[in-house]
Amino acid sequence: MLADEIIPSSTEMLPLEGLLVVDLSQFLAGPYCALRLADLGARVIKIERPNGGDLCRQLYISNLELDGDSTLFHSINRNKQSYAADLKNPDDMVHLHKLIARADVFIQNFRPGIIQRLGLDYEAVKAINPRIVYATISGYGDKGPWKDKPGQDLLVQSISGLTWLTGNGDQGPVPMGLSVADMFTGMHLAQGILACLVRRGITNRGGLVEVSLLESVLDLQFEVLTTHLNDGGKLPSRSRVNNANAYLGAPYGIYRTADGYMALAMGSVPRLGQLLGCDSLLEYTDSKRWFSERDTIKQQLADHLTGQTTAYWLNILEPADVWCADVLTWDRLLENDGFKVLDMVQKVRRDNGAELTTTRCPIRIDGKILTSSRGAPKIGEHNQLISQEFEL
């Protein structure tokens, strides 16, 4: 292993250093899981098709591209190595089997049935390496009427009910503006992998980790879905005014001010009225009314807050320990000292000099942030290195 390519500028070992991950996954959820394992010190070898590689290489966000690949691919596949292999080629499969025999973790997200036809299902891989942790992602599980549906983020958000939680009550369903199904599924997969690795350290036995996009999004909704399951089956009721949570009363929401926006979390409505000089709010002394009449309360508050700037209101509310915040755009966020002190941005680069500014791993280990300057690999960039090292 070329340790100086993978480990950040620290002489201390990272928690997963020495572990080998063979990753056959594509797009977002699987690669996101593998990215986090790489950030924590694991060596990730990404197995790709010789022609075209991971389809995410051509999955563009705002048509941005760097050195022939989408910036999305660069951001989610940094700190990895690429080995190009044709899974329909017997010789390439022999090489892959040798890698699997040495691996600690195997990740795949093929649609149900394909991995079996390739001869890389759990039982087959376990026969090669009984101690391996085998991790698999599906869209909706491997059983039932939805198992063959495309496991795509927007589709899963729509099926899961998540889209009825965002937006105002007079709107239709509103999806979240991020690939939350993919990201949370990747995190859940990493959690399961780490749990099996801990168990393996105790029992010397590998394991099978299975997650799906749908189950992950359902888990994401555990608070509100639990409420639905125990309140007689009532559907979520979004506020028609500045909705931020369908199950919370006033003042919870984001409000326009004279020069921007301000977020208000949970708090006493009459106390807000006193602090802000909004007398109409003083009558709502019964907290039950904060939900039953939340649209009326929030509209009164919305009308009042447009009279002064965000800074004016924050200067009143923050000293009073009211939960509130400015609503920053990215340009203002990046210039703020609260952001700068986190040191969340790093630069990664390929050997040819292609460079990308991106975020770092959000986890700190022993007080240190985890960074690596190693950019996403070219297709098959490490074939020769890996073939020599593992005697493929």
VOGU-3710 file (C-alpha; in Angstrom, 3 decimals, decimal comma):
1> mladeiipss> 0,000/0,000/0,000  1,247/3,473/-0,847  0,480/4,768/2,612  1,530/8,349/1,921  -1,076/8,515/-0,857  -3,933/7,536/1,421  -3,109/8,683/4,945  -3,386/12,391/5,792  -0,450/14,423/7,039  -0,171/12,619/10,377
11> temlplegll> 2,151/9,900/11,637  -0,599/8,322/13,709  -2,552/5,377/12,365  -6,125/5,911/11,327  -8,749/3,504/12,744  -9,206/1,479/9,546  -5,605/1,518/8,335  -4,585/-1,917/7,081  -8,081/-2,895/5,929  -8,687/-3,591/2,246
21> vvdlsqflag> -12,030/-2,757/0,626  -12,924/-4,118/-2,817  -15,708/-1,896/-4,124  -17,840/-2,839/-7,131  -20,526/-0,232/-6,461  -21,470/2,680/-8,727  -23,255/6,025/-8,555  -23,654/7,427/-5,014  -24,710/5,219/-2,097  -22,006/2,539/-2,344
31> pycalrladl> -19,200/4,917/-3,336  -20,228/7,270/-0,515  -19,883/4,402/1,962  -16,494/3,476/0,492  -15,407/7,122/0,641  -16,078/7,268/4,364  -14,154/4,025/4,918  -11,264/5,480/2,926  -11,370/8,683/4,979  -11,027/6,541/8,093
41> garvikierp> -7,919/4,850/6,736  -9,085/1,844/4,716  -7,545/1,161/1,336  -10,342/1,190/-1,236  -9,835/-0,451/-4,615  -12,626/0,567/-6,953  -13,416/-2,088/-9,557  -14,599/-0,481/-12,814  -15,429/-1,431/-16,368  -12,444/-0,880/-18,705
51> nggdlcrqly> -14,698/1,080/-21,054  -16,528/3,910/-19,334  -15,902/2,933/-15,719  -18,370/3,939/-13,017  -21,423/5,485/-14,684  -21,152/8,318/-12,159  -18,173/9,604/-14,169  -20,750/10,977/-16,604  -23,401/11,966/-14,055  -23,090/15,727/-14,110
61> isnleldgds> -24,241/18,376/-11,640  -24,710/21,719/-13,430  -22,674/20,272/-16,324  -19,458/20,671/-14,324  -16,548/18,507/-15,445  -12,891/18,142/-14,504  -10,298/16,200/-16,466  -12,938/14,187/-18,345  -15,068/13,186/-15,345  -17,978/14,848/-13,564
71> tlfhsinrnk> -17,159/16,845/-10,471  -19,672/14,620/-8,659  -17,493/11,610/-9,433  -14,397/13,468/-8,278  -15,983/14,504/-4,987  -17,316/11,072/-4,027  -14,409/8,940/-5,252  -11,412/10,806/-3,905  -8,815/8,864/-1,929  -9,440/5,598/-3,829
81> qsyaadlknp> -7,591/3,430/-6,333  -9,100/2,161/-9,592  -8,695/-1,319/-11,034  -10,308/-1,900/-14,424  -11,802/-5,364/-14,924  -14,340/-6,866/-17,313  -16,556/-9,021/-15,137  -17,530/-11,101/-18,153  -13,901/-11,909/-18,925  -12,724/-15,162/-17,243
91> ddmvhlhkli> -9,136/-13,934/-16,848  -10,264/-10,710/-15,202  -12,505/-12,688/-12,879  -9,543/-14,809/-11,778  -7,709/-11,598/-10,876  -10,740/-10,282/-9,017  -11,046/-13,523/-7,042  -7,434/-13,112/-5,907  -8,216/-9,615/-4,698  -11,321/-10,838/-2,901
101> aradvfiqnf> -9,253/-13,513/-1,152  -7,140/-10,725/0,388  -9,951/-8,265/1,099  -11,658/-7,412/4,368  -14,746/-5,798/2,822  -16,607/-6,329/-0,465  -19,234/-3,787/-1,611  -21,696/-4,128/-4,491  -24,970/-2,529/-5,557  -26,019/-4,487/-8,634
111> rpgiiqrlgl> -29,748/-4,899/-9,179  -31,220/-8,194/-7,862  -30,184/-11,219/-9,918  -27,199/-9,687/-11,706  -24,652/-10,379/-9,005  -25,717/-14,035/-8,925  -25,214/-14,323/-12,681  -21,729/-12,888/-12,250  -20,944/-15,491/-9,597  -20,215/-12,816/-6,991
121> dyeavkainp> -23,137/-13,264/-4,617  -22,494/-13,584/-0,904  -22,188/-17,370/-0,802  -19,739/-17,365/-3,722  -17,586/-14,602/-2,231  -17,752/-16,196/1,217  -16,413/-19,420/-0,297  -13,381/-17,478/-1,532  -12,897/-15,589/1,736  -14,888/-16,783/4,778
131> rivyatisgy> -13,781/-13,782/6,903  -14,968/-11,153/4,450  -17,641/-8,589/5,291  -19,940/-8,552/2,281  -21,995/-5,367/1,887  -24,825/-4,962/-0,564  -27,239/-2,179/-1,494  -30,608/-2,459/-3,218  -33,332/0,012/-4,005  -36,215/-1,695/-2,196
141> gdkgpwkdkp> -34,857/-4,988/-0,853  -34,541/-8,261/-2,728  -38,153/-9,394/-2,279  -41,597/-8,071/-3,028  -43,236/-6,272/-5,950  -40,784/-3,353/-5,952  -37,511/-5,295/-5,968  -36,885/-4,673/-9,681  -37,786/-0,978/-9,674  -34,939/1,461/-10,364
151> gqdllvqsis> -33,219/2,393/-7,117  -32,983/6,114/-7,844  -33,043/8,792/-5,175  -35,989/10,892/-6,351  -38,081/7,786/-6,989  -37,357/6,445/-3,511  -38,135/9,796/-1,895  -41,467/9,802/-3,717  -42,444/6,251/-2,778  -41,390/6,677/0,864
161> gltwltgngd> -43,765/9,536/1,733  -40,855/11,886/2,432  -42,023/14,435/-0,136  -45,144/15,258/1,915  -43,034/16,696/4,755  -41,326/19,553/2,904  -42,921/22,680/1,469  -46,042/24,534/2,565  -49,454/22,982/3,020  -50,858/24,521/-0,168
171> qgpvpmglsv> -48,114/22,935/-2,271  -47,956/19,467/-3,744  -45,249/17,009/-2,745  -41,792/18,585/-2,532  -38,603/16,490/-2,725  -35,561/17,357/-0,644  -32,910/19,179/-2,652  -30,226/16,585/-1,946  -29,758/12,894/-2,732  -30,693/12,024/0,836
181> admftgmhla> -31,658/8,431/0,073  -28,231/7,706/-1,372  -26,320/9,517/1,359  -28,157/7,952/4,289  -28,005/4,501/2,707  -24,243/4,889/2,325  -23,946/5,878/5,970  -26,088/2,943/7,103  -23,983/0,574/5,006  -20,793/1,920/6,604
191> qgilaclvrr> -22,320/1,432/10,067  -23,202/-2,175/9,275  -19,752/-2,859/7,840  -18,016/-1,446/10,896  -20,269/-3,469/13,203  -19,395/-6,693/11,358  -15,695/-5,818/11,438  -15,907/-5,413/15,223  -17,704/-8,756/15,500  -15,080/-10,358/13,266
201> gitnrgglve> -12,398/-9,129/15,638  -14,141/-11,075/18,388  -15,376/-14,198/16,577  -13,149/-14,293/13,460  -16,359/-14,574/11,431  -17,288/-12,312/8,516  -20,851/-11,383/7,660  -23,454/-10,085/5,253  -24,630/-6,463/5,491  -27,752/-5,535/3,528
211> vsllesvldl> -29,305/-2,091/3,215  -31,783/-0,516/0,817  -32,548/3,028/-0,206  -36,180/2,690/0,844  -35,414/1,316/4,303  -32,885/4,073/4,877  -35,376/6,797/3,961  -37,997/5,184/6,175  -35,495/5,218/9,031  -34,769/8,877/8,262
221> qfevltthln> -38,437/9,530/8,997  -38,504/7,516/12,225  -39,771/10,378/14,405  -42,717/11,405/12,274  -43,540/7,924/10,989  -43,693/6,678/14,571  -46,134/9,476/15,331  -48,298/8,406/12,385  -48,251/4,791/13,562  -49,470/5,804/17,013
231> dggklpsrsr> -51,883/8,696/16,455  -54,598/6,792/14,642  -53,019/7,079/11,223  -53,270/10,841/10,770  -51,396/12,113/7,741  -48,822/14,888/8,152  -50,342/18,359/8,045  -47,922/20,971/6,767  -48,323/24,569/7,809  -49,502/26,836/4,992
241> vnnanaylga> -47,190/29,559/6,301  -43,417/29,014/6,407  -43,601/25,276/7,022  -40,426/23,688/8,371  -41,831/20,649/10,164  -45,301/19,232/9,643  -45,489/18,060/13,255  -44,336/21,206/15,067  -46,341/24,258/16,004  -45,574/27,952/15,787
251> pygiyrtadg> -43,146/29,641/15,562  -41,082/26,891/13,879  -40,074/28,130/10,424  -38,050/30,527/8,287  -39,267/34,120/8,047  -38,502/36,982/5,697  -37,033/40,105/7,275  -36,387/43,561/5,838  -33,094/42,433/4,283  -33,055/38,638/4,320
261> ymalamgsvp> -34,388/35,688/6,296  -34,329/34,415/9,858  -34,980/30,933/11,254  -36,992/30,443/14,436  -37,019/27,074/16,181  -39,207/25,956/19,101  -40,068/28,616/21,656  -42,770/30,382/23,600  -45,095/32,384/21,368  -46,092/35,025/23,971
271> rlgqllgcds> -42,464/35,493/25,005  -41,592/36,091/21,360  -44,374/38,643/21,271  -42,878/40,458/24,265  -39,337/40,431/22,916  -40,283/41,453/19,386  -42,951/43,975/20,338  -45,629/41,962/18,516  -48,636/42,436/20,796  -50,950/40,138/18,833
281> lleytdskrw> -48,894/37,142/19,986  -49,376/37,847/23,688  -52,795/36,185/23,832  -51,485/32,715/22,919  -50,715/31,627/26,473  -52,107/28,102/25,910  -49,328/26,145/24,189  -51,878/23,840/22,531  -52,938/26,768/20,379  -49,393/27,049/19,008
291> fserdtikqq> -50,191/24,008/16,876  -53,959/24,251/16,408  -53,659/27,896/15,294  -50,126/27,863/13,986  -50,933/29,329/10,554  -52,567/32,365/12,131  -49,715/32,835/14,599  -47,035/32,374/11,962  -48,715/34,817/9,607  -48,832/37,475/12,332
301> ladhltgqtt> -45,178/36,833/13,076  -44,257/36,877/9,387  -45,935/40,229/8,849  -44,186/41,715/11,888  -40,670/40,503/11,109  -40,515/42,227/7,714  -40,344/45,534/9,552  -36,698/45,222/10,607  -33,462/43,603/9,420  -32,291/40,144/10,380
311> aywlnilepa> -29,449/41,592/12,470  -31,884/43,800/14,357  -34,044/40,848/15,388  -31,065/38,589/16,179  -29,617/41,256/18,459  -32,829/41,042/20,491  -33,420/37,301/20,433  -29,949/35,814/20,826  -29,143/37,548/24,153  -32,522/36,272/25,390
321> dvwcadvltw> -31,453/32,706/24,515  -34,179/32,302/21,903  -33,307/29,630/19,341  -32,840/31,585/16,135  -30,370/31,965/13,286  -29,521/33,957/10,222  -30,283/32,095/6,972  -27,015/32,184/5,075  -26,376/31,765/1,388  -23,250/29,761/0,530
331> drllendgfk> -21,211/32,851/-0,289  -21,976/34,361/3,120  -21,393/31,023/4,836  -17,952/30,598/3,285  -16,901/34,062/4,450  -18,099/33,529/8,009  -15,566/32,849/10,765  -17,879/30,164/12,148  -17,338/28,230/8,925  -13,657/29,025/8,527
341> vldmvqkvrr> -12,715/27,699/11,960  -14,032/24,250/10,971  -11,485/23,968/8,150  -14,014/21,958/6,122  -12,504/22,561/2,678  -9,609/20,683/1,138  -7,999/20,425/-2,281  -7,548/17,067/-3,993  -5,546/16,522/-7,139  -4,617/13,922/-9,703
351> dngaeltttr> -1,027/13,208/-10,715  -1,550/15,241/-13,894  -2,307/18,337/-11,830  -6,109/18,362/-12,195  -7,315/19,860/-8,932  -10,682/20,028/-7,185  -11,767/22,000/-4,137  -14,133/19,902/-2,054  -15,163/19,118/1,510  -13,255/16,905/3,916
361> cpiridgkil> -14,406/14,039/6,105  -16,620/15,503/8,872  -15,241/13,123/11,519  -12,401/14,000/13,881  -10,254/11,252/15,392  -8,263/12,005/18,551  -8,839/15,692/17,976  -7,501/15,648/14,403  -9,397/16,335/11,208  -9,055/13,772/8,412
371> tssrgapkig> -7,835/15,021/5,061  -6,139/13,561/2,010  -4,978/15,315/-1,132  -5,417/12,238/-3,302  -7,916/12,871/-6,085  -10,342/10,449/-7,726  -8,561/7,921/-9,954  -8,608/7,544/-13,697  -10,175/4,316/-14,984  -7,721/1,505/-14,311
381> ehnqlisqef> -5,079/3,929/-13,105  -3,732/1,457/-10,555  -3,988/-1,796/-12,531  -0,236/-2,261/-12,837  0,456/-1,377/-9,216  -2,273/-3,667/-7,874  -1,384/-6,534/-10,234  2,236/-6,488/-9,076  1,433/-6,114/-5,384  -1,196/-8,869/-5,260
391> el> 0,503/-11,040/-7,886  -2,527/-11,002/-10,161
//
